[in-house]
Amino acid sequence: MISAEPSAVPRLRGRVARLRGRVGDGQPGLRLRWALPVALAGGLLLAASFPPLGIWPLSVLGVALLTVALAGRSLRASFGCGLVFGVAFFFPLLSWVLNVWWFAWVALAGGSVAILAGFAVFQRLLLRLPGWPLAVAGWWVSLEALRDRFPFGGFPWGRLAMSQAAAPSAGWAAVGGAPVLSFVVALVGATLAWLILSAGARRSRRTLAAGVLAVAAAAGLAASGTLLPVDPTAGAQTSEVAAIQGNVPRARNLPAELNDTEVTENHSQATEKLAAQVKAGQRPAPDLVVWPENSTDLDPFSHPAIEQQITSALSAVGAPLLVGEVLNDPQLNVGQLWTPGQGPGAIYAKRQLVPFGEYIPWRGFVSQLTSLTDLVPTNFVPGHAAVVLKAGPIRLGDVICYEVGFDRLVRSEVTAGANLLTVQTNDADFEIDGQTGESEQQLAMARIRAVESDRAVVVASTTGVSAIIAPDGRLITHSGTWQQAVLEAKVPLITHRTWADDVGAGPEWVIVGLTGLALLAAAGTLTGRRRPRPATGSGR
């Protein structure tokens, strides 16, 4: 028989305790063989909370299941759980990218997965802290803050806030912007995870009751978004606005779809139909008409036939016309306001260009790997400033397609004086196979922007979905896809600013900063537990 010396027993127990601390913190957790399926389910549920399914309550379950999967994991296993969750979330969410190239889908979704998986290790560390649901909510905001900015200027698809367009929590966007709304959604999910883990640990009835109350309180916090002063439009001046969805040739390949002259002709004809209906007394006369992005994909100042189609539509409708154009020398993606009797006027140039779509990073290197550079032979030049386009009482703030996902761009139009917002977009490339994911996800973002800034939003798309959105995020009217449509509605022109527009990015940076401090505290506990205890006794 071998007996351990008395002084060795405490040391052995200490090593076991430190090992448990590094791996599980004494925290209840699933076995890894169950944690991975839970992470998979969480990612799928979160994807389903976004359009086209748009089942917004599932976002809370997705957040909760990721946390449950991470509880009790080692850091390496946490990365694996994050990887599984990310694959289940981003690949379905971004499946519409397949219409461009399969490798673009893999690269975009795969890059998003890699960022989330790396961040999953940080969430695992945060679970060591007391009150960790708050830290987990901050983790989501921090993850989104990084993805909104990196790489290539960021890719803001898949933010928790943008799953809430139809949810009672949407009003929080007017308080602190999309980051605060994401924080509230994540806090509800993290609190639910805390209740699940507490139940799994067979805690006392008092603890479980406290957990139920905490979840109820967090859910109430989210639902209170409907009580916030989001839409005080009483007494606001109104204007009649119209959105033209001219449609494009529907084809199973991009070259056949990109018939530039036909696209412009479709929008001109639809506008002339609107003018005829106004003349017949069937519709009210619009104060502004909006055409979508790429409604003229040929520079109208280099192609007289294109310019003639625009001026013909302008003359017929007799109202200011915002036209989505591609201009040459330099190559710009713009919204230009044409006015009766004056013709072309002020221009807003797109500021946030799409990498590999409107410009090619590392063009020389990429050209050796793919023919993608053939479709983007010249890099577009970005604009550099917000531009408020004036049409009578309307002060129009324009963002173009991809830009609607970026907080600072939309906010800059409002703070520059816009009392109405528009989103010009061209989604045809992403919906060749009949998907509506990209356009409906973009529409959800526009609805959150309406709430965030308390402004009506006009969404004009070449193929749909086009819409006119009330300042409270409600759809006043909207179109289907792959059809010609003319939308018209009376909207308020609101001049006051919401709290979100006043405080700007401040709440996001505060949340990120506090989460960083929490992570340092969590890492400090890990280091402390690993530090060997000093020897005691006779000095052996």
Secondary structure as the mmCIF struct_conf table of DSSP 4:
data_model
#
loop_
_struct_conf.conf_type_id
_struct_conf.id
_struct_conf.beg_label_comp_id
_struct_conf.beg_label_asym_id
_struct_conf.beg_label_seq_id
_struct_conf.end_label_comp_id
_struct_conf.end_label_asym_id
_struct_conf.end_label_seq_id
TURN_TY1_P TURN_TY1_P1 PRO A 6 SER A 7
HELX_RH_AL_P HELX_RH_AL_P1 ALA A 8 VAL A 23
TURN_TY1_P TURN_TY1_P2 GLY A 24 GLY A 26
HELX_RH_AL_P HELX_RH_AL_P2 LEU A 32 ALA A 48
TURN_TY1_P TURN_TY1_P3 SER A 49 SER A 49
BEND BEND1 PHE A 50 PHE A 50
TURN_TY1_P TURN_TY1_P4 PRO A 51 LEU A 53
TURN_TY1_P TURN_TY1_P5 TRP A 56 PRO A 57
HELX_RH_AL_P HELX_RH_AL_P3 LEU A 58 LEU A 70
TURN_TY1_P TURN_TY1_P6 ALA A 71 GLY A 72
HELX_RH_AL_P HELX_RH_AL_P4 LEU A 75 LEU A 93
TURN_TY1_P TURN_TY1_P7 LEU A 94 LEU A 94
HELX_RH_3T_P HELX_RH_3T_P1 SER A 95 ASN A 99
TURN_TY1_P TURN_TY1_P8 VAL A 100 VAL A 100
HELX_RH_AL_P HELX_RH_AL_P5 TRP A 102 LEU A 126
TURN_TY1_P TURN_TY1_P9 LEU A 127 ARG A 128
BEND BEND2 LEU A 129 LEU A 129
TURN_TY1_P TURN_TY1_P10 PRO A 130 GLY A 131
HELX_RH_AL_P HELX_RH_AL_P6 TRP A 132 ARG A 147
TURN_TY1_P TURN_TY1_P11 ASP A 148 GLY A 153
TURN_TY1_P TURN_TY1_P12 TRP A 157 GLY A 158
HELX_RH_3T_P HELX_RH_3T_P2 LEU A 160 SER A 163
TURN_TY1_P TURN_TY1_P13 ALA A 165 ALA A 166
BEND BEND3 ALA A 167 ALA A 167
HELX_RH_3T_P HELX_RH_3T_P3 PRO A 168 TRP A 172
HELX_RH_AL_P HELX_RH_AL_P7 ALA A 173 GLY A 200
TURN_TY1_P TURN_TY1_P14 ALA A 201 ARG A 202
HELX_RH_AL_P HELX_RH_AL_P8 ARG A 205 ALA A 223
HELX_RH_3T_P HELX_RH_3T_P4 SER A 224 LEU A 227
BEND BEND4 LEU A 228 LEU A 228
TURN_TY1_P TURN_TY1_P15 ALA A 234 GLY A 235
STRN STRN1 GLN A 237 GLN A 245
BEND BEND5 ARG A 252 ASN A 253
HELX_RH_AL_P HELX_RH_AL_P9 LEU A 254 GLU A 257
HELX_RH_AL_P HELX_RH_AL_P10 ASP A 260 LYS A 279
TURN_TY1_P TURN_TY1_P16 ALA A 280 GLY A 281
BEND BEND6 GLN A 282 ARG A 283
HELX_LH_PP_P HELX_LH_PP_P1 PRO A 284 PRO A 286
BEND BEND7 ASP A 287 ASP A 287
STRN STRN2 LEU A 288 VAL A 290
TURN_TY1_P TURN_TY1_P17 GLU A 293 ASN A 294
BEND BEND8 SER A 295 SER A 295
STRN STRN3 THR A 296 THR A 296
BEND BEND9 LEU A 298 LEU A 298
TURN_TY1_P TURN_TY1_P18 PRO A 300 SER A 302
HELX_RH_AL_P HELX_RH_AL_P11 PRO A 304 VAL A 317
BEND BEND10 ALA A 319 ALA A 319
STRN STRN4 LEU A 321 LEU A 327
TURN_TY1_P TURN_TY1_P19 ASN A 328 GLN A 331
STRN STRN5 LEU A 332 THR A 339
TURN_TY1_P TURN_TY1_P20 PRO A 340 GLN A 342
STRN STRN6 GLY A 343 ALA A 349
BEND BEND11 GLN A 352 GLN A 352
HELX_LH_PP_P HELX_LH_PP_P2 LEU A 353 VAL A 354
STRN STRN7 PRO A 355 PRO A 355
TURN_TY1_P TURN_TY1_P21 PHE A 356 GLU A 358
STRN STRN8 TYR A 359 TYR A 359
TURN_TY1_P TURN_TY1_P22 PRO A 361 TRP A 362
HELX_RH_AL_P HELX_RH_AL_P12 ARG A 363 SER A 367
TURN_TY1_P TURN_TY1_P23 GLN A 368 LEU A 369
TURN_TY1_P TURN_TY1_P24 SER A 371 SER A 371
HELX_RH_AL_P HELX_RH_AL_P13 LEU A 372 LEU A 375
BEND BEND12 VAL A 376 VAL A 376
BEND BEND13 THR A 378 THR A 378
BEND BEND14 ALA A 385 ALA A 385
STRN STRN9 VAL A 388 ALA A 391
TURN_TY1_P TURN_TY1_P25 GLY A 392 PRO A 393
STRN STRN10 ILE A 394 ILE A 400
HELX_RH_3T_P HELX_RH_3T_P5 CYS A 401 GLY A 405
HELX_RH_AL_P HELX_RH_AL_P14 ASP A 407 THR A 415
TURN_TY1_P TURN_TY1_P26 ALA A 416 GLY A 417
BEND BEND15 ASN A 419 ASN A 419
STRN STRN11 LEU A 420 THR A 425
HELX_RH_3T_P HELX_RH_3T_P6 ALA A 428 PHE A 430
TURN_TY1_P TURN_TY1_P27 ILE A 432 ASP A 433
BEND BEND16 GLY A 434 GLY A 434
HELX_RH_AL_P HELX_RH_AL_P15 GLY A 437 SER A 453
TURN_TY1_P TURN_TY1_P28 ASP A 454 ASP A 454
STRN STRN12 VAL A 457 SER A 461
BEND BEND17 THR A 462 GLY A 464
STRN STRN13 ALA A 467 ILE A 469
TURN_TY1_P TURN_TY1_P29 PRO A 471 ASP A 472
BEND BEND18 GLY A 473 GLY A 473
STRN STRN14 LEU A 475 HIS A 478
BEND BEND19 THR A 481 GLN A 483
STRN STRN15 ALA A 485 LEU A 493
HELX_RH_AL_P HELX_RH_AL_P16 TRP A 499 VAL A 503
TURN_TY1_P TURN_TY1_P30 GLY A 504 ALA A 505
HELX_RH_AL_P HELX_RH_AL_P17 GLY A 506 ARG A 530
BEND BEND20 ARG A 531 ARG A 531
HELX_LH_PP_P HELX_LH_PP_P3 PRO A 532 ALA A 535
BEND BEND21 GLY A 537 SER A 538
#
